[in-house]
Amino acid sequence: MRGESLRSRGGPGRARTVFAAVTAAVLAGTGVLTGCTSSDSASSDSSTEAARPSPRPTPVWDRSPSSVAAVGDSITRGFDACGVLADCPEVSWATGTDRAVRSLAYRLLDGPPAELLAEKTWNFSETGARMADLPAQMARAAQHEPELVTVLAGANDACRNSTERMTPVDSFRSSFEASLRRLRAGAPKAQVYVSSVPDLKRLWSAGRGNPLGRQVWKLGICASMLGDSQDDSKAAGARRDLVYERVVAYNGALRDVCAKDKRCRYDGGEVFAVRFSGKQLSPWDWFHPSKNGQGRLAEIAYRNVTAARPPA
């Protein structure tokens, strides 16, 4: 977020039972021709049916995907986590190789060597990206047919120079719908894990007390929320509330669109609810996640991806 931004079971089993019964009846009527008695036939079919296990439906959500692609914005690029005003994808919560962060991919693949992890992961996120940029990122991800795609985007749609320039909710929703269509066109069975947009107002509250952070914010980072960070006037509060409400609406759109896709899982607003501490924020801008913060995001994602049920 740099500049204006920071980015069924009875059916088959019952059918076989009925078929077996009909077959037994036919064989009973033709026993003289086949050399079998009706009781022998019925007994044979019955024992065969009892020995044959009923098939179990394959679960739609695979809790242990073996390849991960990431799309989104600067958070997933690890911006400002390793150095000032620089991407650091090796610490990305989604696909990073840094052992201290233990990214989602690192945890899913049980801590493989960096070389192997790199063969199973792709990071197409871009610093400054908004939801309108996601369809193109999804199309690139689909080319690799990943088993899981992570999504963390939307902060930049609210982080603008002014609240008037924030992305309308309907446009945000349409872009996310288009993103899923692009993915499904190339990778119809890929699972999608969607992170909620962080609470930008809470980040402002956590970082406003740091002198260095305040100076960096003056460069234009998320001005709609961070501008005039020490201004406690009614007008400034109303501006921040507008940004907060827009992020809440974005998360509602992510939840609703994801719910229509059987291979999509939303985090239930968990990232939005995180109270990032000072050590979880970048020491250079006090807004983006630090390595520790990236690890926190990875922890949340891993728990939700591997859970038997999606978050409430």
C-alpha positions in Angstrom: 0.0 0.0 0.0 2.4 2.6 -1.3 1.6 6.1 -2.4 -2.2 6.1 -2.8 -2.0 2.4 -1.8 -0.1 0.0 0.5 -2.7 -4.4 -2.4 -25.7 -37.8 -2.3 -25.3 -40.6 -0.2 -28.4 -42.7 -0.5 -28.7 -42.5 -4.3 -25.9 -44.8 -5.7 -26.1 -47.3 -2.8 -29.9 -47.5 -3.1 -29.7 -48.0 -6.8 -27.3 -50.9 -6.5 -29.6 -52.5 -3.8 -32.6 -52.2 -6.1 -30.6 -53.6 -9.0 -29.4 -56.5 -7.0 -32.9 -57.3 -5.9 -34.2 -57.2 -9.5 -31.3 -59.4 -10.7 -32.0 -62.0 -7.9 -35.7 -62.1 -9.0 -34.8 -62.7 -12.6 -32.2 -65.4 -11.8 -34.8 -67.1 -9.5 -37.2 -67.3 -12.5 -34.5 -68.8 -14.7 -32.8 -71.1 -12.2 -33.6 -74.3 -14.1 -31.7 -73.0 -17.1 -28.7 -71.8 -15.2 -28.4 -74.7 -12.9 -28.7 -72.5 -9.8 -31.5 -72.5 -7.3 -33.3 -69.3 -6.4 -32.0 -69.4 -2.9 -28.4 -69.9 -4.0 -28.7 -66.9 -6.3 -30.2 -64.6 -3.7 -27.6 -65.7 -1.1 -24.7 -65.0 -3.5 -26.0 -61.5 -4.5 -26.7 -60.6 -0.9 -23.3 -61.5 0.3 -21.6 -59.7 -2.6 -23.6 -56.6 -1.9 -22.8 -56.7 1.8 -19.1 -57.1 1.1 -19.0 -54.2 -1.3 -18.3 -50.9 0.5 -20.4 -47.9 -0.3 -18.5 -45.2 -2.2 -17.8 -42.0 -0.3 -18.1 -38.6 -2.1 -14.8 -36.9 -2.6 -14.7 -33.7 -0.4 -14.8 -30.5 -2.4 -12.2 -28.8 -0.1 -8.8 -30.4 0.0 -7.2 -29.5 3.3 -3.7 -30.3 2.1 -3.0 -28.7 -1.3 0.4 -29.2 -2.7 0.9 -26.1 -4.7 0.1 -22.4 -4.0 -0.3 -19.3 -6.1 -0.8 -15.9 -4.6 -2.5 -12.8 -5.9 -3.0 -9.4 -4.3 -1.2 -6.3 -3.3 1.9 -5.1 -1.3 1.1 -7.1 1.8 1.5 -10.4 -0.1 4.7 -8.9 -1.8 6.2 -8.4 1.7 6.5 -4.6 1.1 8.5 -2.8 3.7 9.1 -6.0 5.7 12.8 -6.3 5.0 13.8 -2.8 4.0 12.4 0.6 3.4 10.1 1.1 0.3 11.0 -2.3 -1.1 9.2 -5.6 -1.8 10.4 -8.7 0.0 8.5 -11.7 -1.4 10.6 -14.2 0.4 8.8 -13.2 3.6 5.3 -13.3 2.0 2.7 -14.9 4.3 1.4 -16.8 1.3 4.4 -18.2 -0.6 7.5 -17.0 1.2 10.6 -19.1 1.8 11.8 -17.4 5.0 11.9 -20.0 7.8 11.1 -17.4 10.4 7.8 -16.5 8.8 6.8 -20.1 7.9 4.4 -19.0 5.1 1.2 -20.8 4.3 2.9 -22.8 1.5 5.9 -23.6 3.8 3.5 -25.1 6.4 1.3 -26.9 3.9 4.4 -28.6 2.3 5.9 -29.4 5.7 8.9 -27.1 5.6 10.6 -28.2 2.3 13.9 -26.7 1.1 13.6 -23.3 -0.5 14.3 -24.8 -4.0 11.5 -27.2 -3.7 9.1 -24.6 -2.3 9.9 -22.3 -5.2 8.8 -25.0 -7.6 5.4 -25.3 -6.0 4.6 -21.7 -5.5 4.0 -18.6 -7.6 3.5 -15.0 -6.3 1.7 -12.7 -8.8 0.8 -10.0 -6.3 1.9 -6.4 -7.0 2.5 -3.5 -4.8 -0.1 -0.9 -5.3 -2.6 -3.3 -7.0 -6.3 -2.8 -6.5 -9.2 -5.2 -7.0 -9.5 -4.2 -10.7 -6.0 -5.6 -11.2 -6.9 -9.0 -9.8 -8.5 -10.6 -13.0 -5.1 -10.3 -14.8 -3.3 -11.8 -11.8 -5.7 -14.6 -11.6 -5.3 -15.4 -15.3 -1.5 -15.7 -14.8 -2.0 -17.9 -11.8 -4.4 -20.2 -13.7 -1.7 -21.0 -16.3 0.1 -22.9 -13.6 -3.0 -24.8 -12.5 -2.2 -24.4 -8.7 -4.2 -26.5 -6.2 -4.7 -23.4 -4.1 -4.8 -19.6 -4.8 -4.6 -17.1 -2.0 -6.3 -13.7 -2.3 -5.5 -10.6 -0.2 -6.6 -7.4 -1.9 -8.7 -4.4 -1.3 -6.7 -2.2 1.0 -5.6 -0.1 -1.9 -9.2 0.4 -3.0 -9.8 2.2 0.2 -6.3 3.8 0.5 -6.6 6.7 -1.8 -5.7 10.4 -1.8 -9.3 11.1 -0.8 -12.4 9.2 0.2 -14.1 10.4 -3.0 -11.6 8.3 -5.0 -12.2 5.0 -3.1 -13.4 2.2 -5.3 -17.3 1.9 -5.3 -18.4 -1.3 -3.7 -20.3 -2.5 -6.8 -17.2 -2.1 -8.9 -15.1 -3.9 -6.3 -17.5 -6.8 -6.3 -17.7 -7.0 -10.1 -13.9 -7.2 -10.3 -13.7 -10.0 -7.8 -16.4 -11.9 -9.7 -14.4 -11.4 -12.9 -11.3 -12.6 -11.1 -12.9 -15.9 -10.1 -14.2 -16.4 -13.7 -10.7 -15.9 -15.1 -9.3 -18.5 -12.7 -12.1 -21.0 -13.4 -11.5 -20.6 -17.1 -8.0 -22.0 -16.8 -8.0 -23.8 -13.5 -11.6 -25.0 -12.8 -10.6 -27.1 -9.8 -8.3 -24.7 -8.0 -9.3 -23.8 -4.5 -9.4 -20.2 -3.4 -8.6 -18.9 0.1 -9.7 -15.3 0.5 -8.4 -13.1 3.3 -10.4 -10.3 4.6 -9.1 -6.7 4.1 -7.3 -5.5 7.3 -8.9 -2.9 9.5 -7.1 0.2 8.3 -8.5 2.3 11.1 -7.0 0.0 13.6 -3.6 0.2 11.8 -3.8 4.0 12.0 -4.5 3.8 15.8 -1.6 1.4 16.3 0.9 3.4 14.4 0.0 7.0 15.0 2.1 7.1 18.2 5.4 6.4 16.4 7.3 9.5 15.3 9.0 7.8 12.4 5.8 6.2 11.2 4.0 9.6 11.2 6.8 11.1 9.1 6.6 8.3 6.5 2.8 8.6 6.4 3.2 12.2 5.3 4.7 10.8 2.0 1.2 9.9 1.0 0.7 6.3 2.3 -3.0 5.7 2.5 -3.8 9.4 2.8 -7.6 8.7 3.1 -6.9 7.1 6.5 -3.4 8.2 7.6 -3.4 11.8 6.4 -3.2 14.3 9.2 -2.7 11.4 11.6 -2.8 13.5 14.7 -6.0 15.4 13.7 -8.7 14.4 16.2 -11.3 16.8 14.8 -14.8 15.7 14.0 -14.2 16.1 10.3 -11.0 13.9 10.4 -12.9 11.3 12.4 -15.8 11.3 9.9 -13.2 10.8 7.1 -11.6 7.8 8.8 -15.1 6.3 9.5 -15.9 6.5 5.8 -12.8 4.4 5.1 -13.6 2.0 7.8 -17.1 1.5 6.5 -15.9 1.0 3.0 -13.5 -1.7 4.1 -16.3 -3.4 5.9 -18.4 -3.3 2.7 -15.5 -4.7 0.7 -15.2 -7.7 3.1 -19.0 -8.2 2.8 -18.6 -8.4 -1.0 -15.6 -10.9 -0.7 -17.7 -13.1 1.6 -20.8 -13.1 -0.6 -19.0 -13.7 -3.9 -16.8 -16.4 -2.4 -19.9 -18.2 -0.9 -21.2 -18.8 -4.4 -18.1 -20.8 -5.4 -17.9 -24.3 -3.9 -14.1 -24.2 -4.0 -13.8 -20.8 -2.3 -13.2 -20.3 1.4 -13.4 -16.8 3.1 -11.5 -16.3 6.4 -14.7 -15.2 8.2 -13.2 -11.7 8.8 -10.4 -13.0 10.9 -7.6 -10.8 9.4 -9.9 -7.7 9.6 -10.2 -8.5 13.4 -6.5 -8.8 14.1 -5.1 -6.3 16.5 -1.6 -5.9 15.1 1.0 -5.0 17.7 4.0 -2.8 17.2 6.3 -5.7 16.5 3.9 -7.0 13.8 4.2 -3.7 11.9 7.0 -2.6 9.6 9.6 -0.6 11.5 9.9 1.7 8.4 6.2 2.6 7.8 4.3 1.3 10.8 1.5 0.2 8.5 2.6 -2.9 6.5 3.2 -6.2 8.3 6.7 -6.8 9.5 8.2 -10.3 9.3 6.4 -11.1 12.5 3.1 -9.7 11.1 3.6 -11.8 7.9 3.9 -14.9 10.2 0.7 -14.0 11.9 -1.1 -13.8 8.6 0.4 -17.2 7.6 -0.8 -18.7 10.9 -4.4 -17.6 10.3 -4.4 -18.8 6.7 -3.0 -22.2 7.6 -5.5 -22.8 10.3 -8.4 -21.8 8.0 -7.2 -23.8 5.0 -6.6 -27.0 7.0 -9.8 -26.7 9.1 -12.5 -29.4 8.5 -15.1 -26.6 8.2 -14.8 -23.0 6.9 -14.7 -20.1 9.3 -18.1 -19.0 10.6 
